[in-house]
């Protein structure tokens, strides 16, 4: 096989792989994306799609990546029918990733995220769920992930990118095809790298007909196995959810689904009577922290790893893609 020394091969067709591939192709690189599954069959397609840092480390870098993605998604939200992105107002209770009770102090590493979100403010007592101590209101991108992934595939093709549907058995194999490899294999990195530090965080959700919910709502305590989120999408309302570490099953649990609907209905009572449209389970590709770094493969090809984003894939994707482009440019200049 002839090596494409100047080309880039991206492994992985979820939101992380697609955004990395687009950023590289639109910067003038010749890019091929290899994925066993179409984007609609990846974990990204199951995601709720709220742009907010969630279960991702290192948090300071994740905030920077999130701010960049917020900017991109907010611009895409001007064309929701085309891109799947919309700007939607909602309520985030206090118990989120950093455990804070409100926007951080100016010198806090999280300040950049809160400053990036227009009109963010402390929630009034009447805007909080019963028993809720504190939280905040914000208008942020909410992404219809199946539609968004189709948009990303079209955008990649328009930039000259090529998609190949086949498995990749090793990074060494990929390095024999191109001078640069970008590893966006998500949970697959556990075997592909191999990296035993990658593990699944199982998320179950329920899709119901929308009884009139117009705002999103999230309550997720740090490290909790049960979360509550209500995300109105064009195809229905996404109700969640779970965050079960090291759980590999993709089969919905009926009892868990009942509990999810009950939790969400405490915030929006009409959801208790909404017709169920679908049950979904996805495996978030978690790691102690995102691996976004470059190394040389045994054959000499450059490999940029970009995996381990947990439940924040769409939230950090564009910021991570910028770093992928930068790392490759730095390697070229070295």
LINKAUR-V213233 format. One record per residue. N is the residue number from 1. RES is the residue in one small letter. SS is DSSP state (A for helix, B for strand, O for the rest). PSI is psi in whole degrees, 0 to 359 (NA if undefined). Layout:
BEGIN
[[N;RES;SS;PSI] [N;RES;SS;PSI]]
END
This chain:
BEGIN
[[1;x;O;133] [2;x;O;132] [3;x;O;130] [4;x;B;87] [5;x;B;325] [6;x;B;355] [7;x;B;167] [8;x;B;134] [9;x;B;118] [10;x;B;127] [11;x;B;116] [12;x;O;127] [13;x;O;20] [14;x;O;194] [15;x;A;326] [16;x;A;313] [17;x;A;317] [18;x;A;316] [19;x;A;322] [20;x;A;315] [21;x;A;319] [22;x;A;313] [23;x;A;320] [24;x;A;315] [25;x;A;320] [26;x;A;347] [27;x;O;1] [28;x;O;3] [29;x;O;153] [30;x;O;116] [31;x;B;135] [32;x;B;139] [33;x;B;126] [34;x;B;127] [35;x;B;137] [36;x;O;325] [37;x;O;150] [38;x;O;159] [39;x;A;324] [40;x;A;346] [41;x;A;8] [42;x;O;170] [43;x;A;328] [44;x;A;327] [45;x;A;339] [46;x;A;345] [47;x;O;150] [48;x;O;327] [49;x;O;12] [50;x;B;131] [51;x;O;97] [52;x;O;132] [53;x;O;125] [54;x;O;124] [55;x;O;56] [56;x;O;138] [57;x;O;157] [58;x;O;136] [59;x;A;324] [60;x;A;316] [61;x;A;322] [62;x;A;323] [63;x;A;316] [64;x;A;314] [65;x;A;321] [66;x;A;320] [67;x;A;317] [68;x;A;316] [69;x;A;323] [70;x;A;314] [71;x;A;316] [72;x;A;313] [73;x;A;325] [74;x;A;322] [75;x;A;319] [76;x;A;333] [77;x;A;348] [78;x;A;347] [79;x;A;65] [80;x;A;321] [81;x;A;327] [82;x;A;319] [83;x;A;342] [84;x;O;1] [85;x;B;137] [86;x;B;155] [87;x;B;122] [88;x;B;138] [89;x;B;146] [90;x;B;183] [91;x;B;129] [92;x;B;119] [93;x;B;171] [94;x;O;330] [95;x;O;76] [96;x;O;198] [97;x;O;323] [98;x;O;354] [99;x;O;10] [100;x;O;164] [101;x;O;7] [102;x;O;184] [103;x;O;139] [104;x;O;169] [105;x;O;162] [106;x;O;331] [107;x;O;2] [108;x;O;145] [109;x;O;340] [110;x;O;350] [111;x;A;325] [112;x;A;323] [113;x;A;313] [114;x;A;326] [115;x;A;334] [116;x;A;341] [117;x;O;107] [118;x;O;147] [119;x;O;18] [120;x;O;134] [121;x;B;163] [122;x;B;138] [123;x;O;142] [124;x;O;157] [125;x;A;324] [126;x;A;351] [127;x;A;357] [128;x;O;154] [129;x;O;160] [130;x;O;127] [131;x;O;354] [132;x;O;130] [133;x;O;315] [134;x;O;170] [135;x;B;192] [136;x;B;161] [137;x;B;142] [138;x;B;158] [139;x;B;116] [140;x;B;162] [141;x;B;137] [142;x;B;121] [143;x;B;127] [144;x;O;99] [145;x;A;316] [146;x;A;317] [147;x;A;321] [148;x;A;319] [149;x;A;323] [150;x;A;321] [151;x;A;316] [152;x;A;321] [153;x;A;318] [154;x;A;318] [155;x;A;320] [156;x;A;316] [157;x;A;320] [158;x;A;334] [159;x;O;4] [160;x;O;6] [161;x;O;154] [162;x;B;134] [163;x;B;134] [164;x;B;127] [165;x;B;97] [166;x;O;157] [167;x;O;158] [168;x;O;123] [169;x;O;339] [170;x;O;155] [171;x;A;329] [172;x;A;319] [173;x;A;315] [174;x;A;321] [175;x;A;343] [176;x;O;354] [177;x;O;336] [178;x;B;155] [179;x;B;338] [180;x;B;134] [181;x;B;136] [182;x;B;115] [183;x;B;99] [184;x;O;45] [185;x;O;0] [186;x;A;230] [187;x;A;334] [188;x;A;341] [189;x;A;339] [190;x;A;320] [191;x;A;326] [192;x;A;320] [193;x;O;309] [194;x;O;151] [195;x;O;98] [196;x;O;351] [197;x;O;353] [198;x;O;133] [199;x;B;158] [200;x;B;145] [201;x;B;104] [202;x;B;132] [203;x;B;121] [204;x;B;141] [205;x;B;166] [206;x;B;135] [207;x;B;126] [208;x;B;161] [209;x;O;145] [210;x;O;116] [211;x;O;12] [212;x;O;15] [213;x;O;126] [214;x;O;345] [215;x;O;154] [216;x;B;158] [217;x;B;135] [218;x;B;136] [219;x;B;110] [220;x;O;106] [221;x;O;147] [222;x;O;125] [223;x;O;2] [224;x;O;143] [225;x;O;339] [226;x;B;134] [227;x;B;168] [228;x;B;120] [229;x;B;144] [230;x;B;115] [231;x;B;103] [232;x;B;121] [233;x;B;164] [234;x;O;331] [235;x;O;0] [236;x;B;187] [237;x;B;128] [238;x;B;121] [239;x;B;132] [240;x;B;179] [241;x;B;196] [242;x;B;161] [243;x;O;76] [244;x;B;109] [245;x;B;140] [246;x;O;21] [247;x;O;125] [248;x;O;349] [249;x;O;139] [250;x;O;11] [251;x;O;126] [252;x;O;141] [253;x;O;117] [254;x;A;322] [255;x;A;321] [256;x;A;320] [257;x;A;317] [258;x;A;317] [259;x;A;322] [260;x;A;311] [261;x;A;320] [262;x;A;318] [263;x;A;316] [264;x;A;326] [265;x;A;340] [266;x;A;333] [267;x;A;318] [268;x;O;92] [269;x;A;329] [270;x;A;340] [271;x;A;335] [272;x;A;335] [273;x;A;2] [274;x;O;142] [275;x;O;131] [276;x;B;129] [277;x;B;326] [278;x;B;156] [279;x;B;137] [280;x;B;149] [281;x;B;131] [282;x;B;155] [283;x;B;105] [284;x;B;134] [285;x;B;91] [286;x;B;160] [287;x;O;161] [288;x;O;327] [289;x;O;156] [290;x;O;136] [291;x;B;107] [292;x;B;92] [293;x;B;160] [294;x;B;148] [295;x;B;166] [296;x;B;135] [297;x;O;161] [298;x;O;325] [299;x;O;356] [300;x;O;346] [301;x;O;148] [302;x;B;136] [303;x;B;123] [304;x;B;117] [305;x;B;137] [306;x;B;79] [307;x;B;168] [308;x;O;33] [309;x;O;0] [310;x;B;230] [311;x;O;18] [312;x;O;24] [313;x;A;302] [314;x;A;333] [315;x;A;327] [316;x;A;358] [317;x;A;311] [318;x;A;325] [319;x;A;318] [320;x;A;322] [321;x;A;320] [322;x;A;319] [323;x;A;327] [324;x;A;313] [325;x;A;317] [326;x;A;315] [327;x;A;321] [328;x;A;319] [329;x;A;320] [330;x;A;321] [331;x;A;321] [332;x;A;325] [333;x;A;345] [334;x;O;NA]]
END
